[in-house]
Amino acid sequence: MPAYADMTTEELAAKRDELMREYEAIKAKGLALNMARGKPSSAQLDLSMPMLASVTTYEDCLAEDGTDCRNYGVLDGIPEAKRLMASMLDDDADHVIVFGSSSLNIMYDTMARCWSFGTLGHTPWSKLDEVKWLCPCPGYDRHFGVTEAFGFTMIPVTMTPDGPDMDEVERLVANDASVKGIWCVPKYSNPGGVTYSDEVVRRLAAMPCAAEDFRIFWDNAYGIHHLYDAPEQQDQLLDIRAACDEAGNPDRCFKFASTSKVTFPGAGISAMAASAANIADVKARMNPQVIGHDKLNQLRHVRFLRDAKGLAAHMSKHAAILRPKFELVDAKLTEALTEVGGCSWSKPRGGYFVSFDAPAGCAKRIVALAKDAGVTMTGAGATWPYKNDPADSNIRIAPSLPPVEELEATLDVFTCCVKLAYIEKLLRE
Amino acid sequence: MPAYADMTTEELAAKRDELMREYEAIKAKGLALNMARGKPSSAQLDLSMPMLASVTTYEDCLAEDGTDCRNYGVLDGIPEAKRLMASMLDDDADHVIVFGSSSLNIMYDTMARCWSFGTLGHTPWSKLDEVKWLCPCPGYDRHFGVTEAFGFTMIPVTMTPDGPDMDEVERLVANDASVKGIWCVPKYSNPGGVTYSDEVVRRLAAMPCAAEDFRIFWDNAYGIHHLYDAPEQQDQLLDIRAACDEAGNPDRCFKFASTSKVTFPGAGISAMAASAANIADVKARMNPQVIGHDKLNQLRHVRFLRDAKGLAAHMSKHAAILRPKFELVDAKLTEALTEVGGCSWSKPRGGYFVSFDAPAGCAKRIVALAKDAGVTMTGAGATWPYKNDPADSNIRIAPSLPPVEELEATLDVFTCCVKLAYIEKLLRE
């Protein structure tokens, strides 16, 4: 079979009719499938059930320093929880604050603090005429939602296989003091699965910024979320805070992580790591906001996951469940779309997503077709600020939630929709 | 014995020497006692231990509508948790949002939303030259900390036995549109133990305010925290939201509560109730901040406390532990200070505090003396905005944490310090 782009109009029309029959047959099945969000599957959640029974007696409720975790206090987290989260954040416990169950909430609050009060004595961003923010694309829709909430002007930045295009980033930050920061998912990025190269990390840390209070929001959401156990099949990420220290910009980054996709989304623990000055500033600002976060849940996590080694062993069990799904996505897309041409997709070694690039102008149509056939995808455009993908090309595939058989059915619907939308486009041109 | 105020200088000097010997003897004991914060005692925390084992199996993790509470989602709380918190808030579940473990955090965030984005389309308070806030005094230091963080001008308002002095409040809000709200702990207030009268509640709801976006922050922290079981010994509070509805100001109030002093401080659940318009506004603003709060902890609370009846039965157990402590405070103060004169204190029927008024100009000295003798009290002035009690008179007594024997020892130290400070003052005059 020739690639669609090489077909004659007649061949395309015949192919379209064939695909339309296939599509109508799928629709008739009345499916209700969902590949929209990066939610762990039920089998993954089952892995952490023993954690729920790990803190039930009085003795269980005592932290290693004797603190009764059933009572008020401890603003920044109990020592053992700091250590556990430090191992996830690739940092040391002294530079860590443990928060509640949501790292999104930490990022929002960190942004809100910079906006309301300023960071380390700098002018609050709310007092400025305009704040601009760099958004490597495709990226995470909820990140863009935070910067949109505060009215920032979001500037898309091209993602390369090594991370954000640093020539572009350096140019944007060099002379414009209203550019105050950048969103980064530096490892197994959402949705591209990209891990930033050492050079990209070093350039981010060292680049001259017109804004003295330029901040890197480093959401290391998938730092330990490998799909493969062998070290040579796992991506490695240079630590941004060490790089910032080395470059003489120690306060430039805030690092974030959570156990949402380690134990239970919405019922995990989350944490931030940053320079000593940033940590002191954040703690002073947290003081009127909260007395302390849920220490019993911190204890549950420590008792169940223990340390870096325990975390790695646990994540390996997640990988065993996720790996076949990611391999199935690649196999199904390869089988259905290689000959068709015009499409590309990521083959990540970790994280929660496959980034799919359809022929330009087709993404919205594909998602609409899928929806009509009973398959909910992440909205087309969601991976761009203001939901505006200028090429209308990128679609985020989230294979984690459905069981394998369902995922297979979902991908059959998806590839049928891709082909149909592509032919429609070619026939219009 | 005559009251101190009626003694001659010689009598006072002799008494001072006697008290100083008593004080030095106390100091020599090297005590380390704490009556500073409203923390539940270990015995109270023990009451909720069964809750920790109430959600351990897969079936336990399912909400009544089938939601798997181990995964992402449900921004505003699972239905059964909304109902439970509605019963605490004296409201209906449709008007409730369930949050994380801290009601202080909800209040801070609610203030931050008004400040950053405005409420219901009104101008964000951050855009105004000045925001003023009414602070009934004595009041809760952490409330004042929130309004101070946002740079509001805090205006102390006199507390009467029926609640804030409404003539004063009505005068302050009538013509000044920069007065944007008031802090209220309307039942068993912190620290005075006052429950607002029906008339005060109705006047707060109905008073004409120059600011259209005037907001009552109604922190019903002690709504079910009675010290006595007999209904005639329990205070009753008129519902502010119903009163606001009736007065034609439905959006004027935000109500807050938590289970911090029901189950575990810092590991409980918290909630807000408000008008439908306010709830919709808050939910829209929460959307970029968080995906959902800890639903497993919501389930734990529902399974353990069940409903209003279960809550009342549980609170009665707390009361049995707290009641003797409050009665001891009153007995010890009466015994030591009635003859001395010049002092007064509250005799609350619920809540966590006794409000103590020393002779003017003595509070700081009393707390300093107590500290030197090994007893930590809430800082003098803490019950006023900017920690500035103009009379230097009010001290908050928090009897909940220490066991009864320790509390007795603590009160002996305290009353000795009160007498000493009072005599020093009289000798100066």
Boltz contact constraints between the chains, C-beta under 6 A:
constraints:
  - contact:
      token1: [A, 39]
      token2: [B, 71]
      max_distance: 6.0
  - contact:
      token1: [A, 39]
      token2: [B, 72]
      max_distance: 6.0
  - contact:
      token1: [A, 45]
      token2: [B, 70]
      max_distance: 6.0
  - contact:
      token1: [A, 52]
      token2: [B, 55]
      max_distance: 6.0
  - contact:
      token1: [A, 52]
      token2: [B, 56]
      max_distance: 6.0
  - contact:
      token1: [A, 53]
      token2: [B, 56]
      max_distance: 6.0
  - contact:
      token1: [A, 56]
      token2: [B, 52]
      max_distance: 6.0
  - contact:
      token1: [A, 56]
      token2: [B, 53]
      max_distance: 6.0
  - contact:
      token1: [A, 70]
      token2: [B, 45]
      max_distance: 6.0
  - contact:
      token1: [A, 70]
      token2: [B, 264]
      max_distance: 6.0
  - contact:
      token1: [A, 71]
      token2: [B, 39]
      max_distance: 6.0
  - contact:
      token1: [A, 71]
      token2: [B, 265]
      max_distance: 6.0
  - contact:
      token1: [A, 72]
      token2: [B, 39]
      max_distance: 6.0
  - contact:
      token1: [A, 72]
      token2: [B, 265]
      max_distance: 6.0
  - contact:
      token1: [A, 72]
      token2: [B, 266]
      max_distance: 6.0
  - contact:
      token1: [A, 100]
      token2: [B, 100]
      max_distance: 6.0
  - contact:
      token1: [A, 101]
      token2: [B, 294]
      max_distance: 6.0
  - contact:
      token1: [A, 102]
      token2: [B, 290]
      max_distance: 6.0
  - contact:
      token1: [A, 104]
      token2: [B, 290]
      max_distance: 6.0
  - contact:
      token1: [A, 105]
      token2: [B, 289]
      max_distance: 6.0
  - contact:
      token1: [A, 105]
      token2: [B, 290]
      max_distance: 6.0
  - contact:
      token1: [A, 108]
      token2: [B, 289]
      max_distance: 6.0
  - contact:
      token1: [A, 126]
      token2: [B, 126]
      max_distance: 6.0
  - contact:
      token1: [A, 145]
      token2: [B, 288]
      max_distance: 6.0
  - contact:
      token1: [A, 146]
      token2: [B, 288]
      max_distance: 6.0
  - contact:
      token1: [A, 149]
      token2: [B, 288]
      max_distance: 6.0
  - contact:
      token1: [A, 264]
      token2: [B, 70]
      max_distance: 6.0
  - contact:
      token1: [A, 265]
      token2: [B, 71]
      max_distance: 6.0
  - contact:
      token1: [A, 265]
      token2: [B, 72]
      max_distance: 6.0
  - contact:
      token1: [A, 266]
      token2: [B, 72]
      max_distance: 6.0
  - contact:
      token1: [A, 266]
      token2: [B, 292]
      max_distance: 6.0
  - contact:
      token1: [A, 266]
      token2: [B, 295]
      max_distance: 6.0
  - contact:
      token1: [A, 267]
      token2: [B, 294]
      max_distance: 6.0
  - contact:
      token1: [A, 267]
      token2: [B, 296]
      max_distance: 6.0
  - contact:
      token1: [A, 288]
      token2: [B, 145]
      max_distance: 6.0
  - contact:
      token1: [A, 288]
      token2: [B, 146]
      max_distance: 6.0
  - contact:
      token1: [A, 288]
      token2: [B, 149]
      max_distance: 6.0
  - contact:
      token1: [A, 289]
      token2: [B, 105]
      max_distance: 6.0
  - contact:
      token1: [A, 289]
      token2: [B, 108]
      max_distance: 6.0
  - contact:
      token1: [A, 290]
      token2: [B, 102]
      max_distance: 6.0
  - contact:
      token1: [A, 290]
      token2: [B, 104]
      max_distance: 6.0
  - contact:
      token1: [A, 290]
      token2: [B, 105]
      max_distance: 6.0
  - contact:
      token1: [A, 292]
      token2: [B, 266]
      max_distance: 6.0
  - contact:
      token1: [A, 294]
      token2: [B, 101]
      max_distance: 6.0
  - contact:
      token1: [A, 294]
      token2: [B, 267]
      max_distance: 6.0
  - contact:
      token1: [A, 295]
      token2: [B, 266]
      max_distance: 6.0
  - contact:
      token1: [A, 296]
      token2: [B, 267]
      max_distance: 6.0
